[in-house]
Amino acid sequence: MKIPRQMRYIEASEPGGPGVLSLATGTVPVPKPTEVLIRVFAAGVNRPDIIQRKGTYPPPPDASPILGLEVAGEVIALGAGVSGFAPGDRVCALANGGGYAEYCVAPATQCLRWPQGYEATRAAALPETYFTVWVNIFQMGRLSEGESLLVHGGTSGIGLTAIQLAREFGSTVFATAGSREKCAAAIKYGAQAAINYREEDFAERIHDLTLSQGVDVILDIVGAPYFVRNLHCLRKDGRLIEVATMHGSKVADFDISELMRRRATITGSMMRPRTAQEKAAVALALVQRVWPVLDAGRCAPVIDRVFPLAQAADAHRYMEAGAHIGKIVLTVVA
Ligand SMILES: NC(=O)c1ccc[n+]([C@@H]2O[C@H](COP(=O)([O-])OP(=O)(O)OC[C@H]3O[C@@H](n4cnc5c(N)ncnc54)[C@H](OP(=O)(O)O)[C@@H]3O)[C@@H](O)[C@H]2O)c1
């Protein structure tokens, strides 16, 4: 296929609200020796895109300044050092940026084939949450069969991936969410119980649901206001994993002896600043452990709504309104 020199992409004219996003024309990126060039069919929208648009989550220095951390499409060119892919291959990729565009480069080691029976929209909804959930819950959090997990933000893109994967690998999952409808969805996708945090204290409910034992692992996106209550929900040797601080990051009053009593581990991580080698290792683990599960249809992305690329600003408004259940995806037709 002949590669054009120009492409349409979504430009963020300055840090700000969704209104700063608009369709623009720019140069098609050239893959580095370790990268592939992808003709993008669909791109996932993730909460980190919102934070980047606002200007408080700048892209790493070597990444595209264009928004977008995950795409699905067709490989159309290979960097000089890439093997294992050929033009025409359908891939989904964890991009380091640049996804809201007709063409996007990604390290070949962050590209995975579409699971069986997938089309572009579903494939584009996979990488960011599957890479993030795998690393945090299963690698850093060491969640294992028979253990229990509490997922905050249970119907976020991250949350529904966490619920499904944890259930698939033999854990009992509890979730929190902000409405009755969201709680029903969390249960539908595998949570044993869901707690509407607007109506109930989640720590008290976890206490009841686990017969005062607590849970083994907590995946948190709320941050400071939940920190002490999260610790109270951990059973002995429990692990608290922080992947976002949506409601604050500074904890004023924290008793270290709570940690010692529970032999608790507190950790957290960000996917984007991980090295290429680290991301490649996660991709390999996903291919081996998770892609067979997706091929078999035992876990799948939950897609709430699809917008055309040109309506990226509306997609951001929709995500910020916070009523969605699962993923929001942009469709890109080059
Ligand atoms: N560390 C990492 O590597 C990494 C990677 C990807 C994403 N993340 C983080 O993980 C979180 C989930 O990401 P996502 O892309 O799955 O996001 P998402 O689908 O937009 O979900 C965010 C959830 O947060 C809850 N929420 C709490 N306060 C909110 C507010 N003020 N406005 C809107 N929603 C609010 C909402 O659920 P309720 O209605 O139930 O409250 C919503 O479902 C985000 O904080 C994101 O930054 C971290």
The ligand as an SDF file (V2000), in Angstrom:
LIG
                    3D

 48 52  0  0  0  0  0  0  0  0999 V2000
   -1.5230    3.6240   36.4050 N   0  0  0  0  0  0  0  0  0  0  0  0
   -1.7450    3.3170   35.1500 C   0  0  0  0  0  0  0  0  0  0  0  0
   -0.8800    2.7780   34.4640 O   0  0  0  0  0  0  0  0  0  0  0  0
   -3.1020    3.6040   34.5480 C   0  0  0  0  0  0  0  0  0  0  0  0
   -3.3880    3.2230   33.2390 C   0  0  0  0  0  0  0  0  0  0  0  0
   -4.6630    3.4760   32.7220 C   0  0  0  0  0  0  0  0  0  0  0  0
   -5.6200    4.1170   33.5170 C   0  0  0  0  0  0  0  0  0  0  0  0
   -5.2680    4.4970   34.7770 N   0  0  0  0  0  0  0  0  0  0  0  0
   -6.2560    5.1790   35.6520 C   0  0  0  0  0  0  0  0  0  0  0  0
   -7.2700    4.2650   35.9580 O   0  0  0  0  0  0  0  0  0  0  0  0
   -8.5020    4.9610   36.1280 C   0  0  0  0  0  0  0  0  0  0  0  0
   -9.5390    4.3270   35.2380 C   0  0  0  0  0  0  0  0  0  0  0  0
   -9.1940    4.6060   33.8950 O   0  0  0  0  0  0  0  0  0  0  0  0
  -10.2360    4.3790   32.7310 P   0  0  0  0  0  0  0  0  0  0  0  0
   -9.6160    4.8260   31.4680 O   0  0  0  0  0  0  0  0  0  0  0  0
  -10.7370    3.0020   32.8560 O   0  0  0  0  0  0  0  0  0  0  0  0
  -11.3300    5.4670   33.1690 O   0  0  0  0  0  0  0  0  0  0  0  0
  -12.8960    5.5730   33.0670 P   0  0  0  0  0  0  0  0  0  0  0  0
  -13.4740    4.4570   32.2620 O   0  0  0  0  0  0  0  0  0  0  0  0
  -13.2040    6.9630   32.6850 O   0  0  0  0  0  0  0  0  0  0  0  0
  -13.3740    5.3480   34.5680 O   0  0  0  0  0  0  0  0  0  0  0  0
  -13.2070    6.2720   35.5750 C   0  0  0  0  0  0  0  0  0  0  0  0
  -14.1760    5.9080   36.6990 C   0  0  0  0  0  0  0  0  0  0  0  0
  -13.8910    6.7320   37.7860 O   0  0  0  0  0  0  0  0  0  0  0  0
  -15.0710    6.9930   38.5030 C   0  0  0  0  0  0  0  0  0  0  0  0
  -14.9850    8.3910   38.8790 N   0  0  0  0  0  0  0  0  0  0  0  0
  -14.5720    8.8080   40.0700 C   0  0  0  0  0  0  0  0  0  0  0  0
  -14.5550   10.1240   40.1250 N   0  0  0  0  0  0  0  0  0  0  0  0
  -14.9580   10.5830   38.9240 C   0  0  0  0  0  0  0  0  0  0  0  0
  -15.1420   11.8600   38.3730 C   0  0  0  0  0  0  0  0  0  0  0  0
  -14.8890   12.9680   39.0810 N   0  0  0  0  0  0  0  0  0  0  0  0
  -15.5660   11.9620   37.0890 N   0  0  0  0  0  0  0  0  0  0  0  0
  -15.8000   10.8590   36.3460 C   0  0  0  0  0  0  0  0  0  0  0  0
  -15.6290    9.5940   36.8330 N   0  0  0  0  0  0  0  0  0  0  0  0
  -15.2190    9.4680   38.1100 C   0  0  0  0  0  0  0  0  0  0  0  0
  -16.2540    6.6590   37.6100 C   0  0  0  0  0  0  0  0  0  0  0  0
  -16.9560    5.6050   38.2230 O   0  0  0  0  0  0  0  0  0  0  0  0
  -18.0560    5.8220   39.3550 P   0  0  0  0  0  0  0  0  0  0  0  0
  -19.2310    6.4610   38.7290 O   0  0  0  0  0  0  0  0  0  0  0  0
  -18.3170    4.4260   39.7850 O   0  0  0  0  0  0  0  0  0  0  0  0
  -17.4280    6.6660   40.4230 O   0  0  0  0  0  0  0  0  0  0  0  0
  -15.6110    6.1350   36.3420 C   0  0  0  0  0  0  0  0  0  0  0  0
  -16.1690    4.8940   35.9580 O   0  0  0  0  0  0  0  0  0  0  0  0
   -8.2430    6.4110   35.7740 C   0  0  0  0  0  0  0  0  0  0  0  0
   -8.0800    7.1400   36.9590 O   0  0  0  0  0  0  0  0  0  0  0  0
   -6.9460    6.3630   34.9840 C   0  0  0  0  0  0  0  0  0  0  0  0
   -6.1970    7.5480   35.0810 O   0  0  0  0  0  0  0  0  0  0  0  0
   -4.0550    4.2430   35.3080 C   0  0  0  0  0  0  0  0  0  0  0  0
  1  2  1  0
  2  3  2  0
  2  4  1  0
  4  5  1  0
  4 48  2  0
  5  6  2  0
  6  7  1  0
  7  8  2  0
  8  9  1  0
  8 48  1  0
  9 10  1  0
  9 46  1  0
 10 11  1  0
 11 12  1  0
 11 44  1  0
 12 13  1  0
 13 14  1  0
 14 15  2  0
 14 16  1  0
 14 17  1  0
 17 18  1  0
 18 19  2  0
 18 20  1  0
 18 21  1  0
 21 22  1  0
 22 23  1  0
 23 24  1  0
 23 42  1  0
 24 25  1  0
 25 26  1  0
 25 36  1  0
 26 27  1  0
 26 35  1  0
 27 28  2  0
 28 29  1  0
 29 30  1  0
 29 35  2  0
 30 31  1  0
 30 32  2  0
 32 33  1  0
 33 34  2  0
 34 35  1  0
 36 37  1  0
 36 42  1  0
 37 38  1  0
 38 39  2  0
 38 40  1  0
 38 41  1  0
 42 43  1  0
 44 45  1  0
 44 46  1  0
 46 47  1  0
M  CHG  2   8   1  16  -1
M  END
$$$$
